[in-house]
Amino acid sequence: MFTGNLSPLLLVELELTQREYEEHPVPDSIKEKVAALDKEKDNMKYRGHRSYLR
């Protein structure tokens, strides 16, 4: 799901935060994988991404 100008990466980060707020633990392995993602390259607006729209 895409909403407004939020990137898919930001949506994942927000979802993890929400799950923990609702007391559903997120495995450390998932947190580490999300933290390792590149903030620019894993953003839909990145020019190198094949889905980039001008």
Secondary structure, DSSP 8 states (H G I E B T S, - for coil): ---TT--HHHHHHHHHHHHHHTT----HHHHHHHHHS-TTTTSTT-TTSTT---
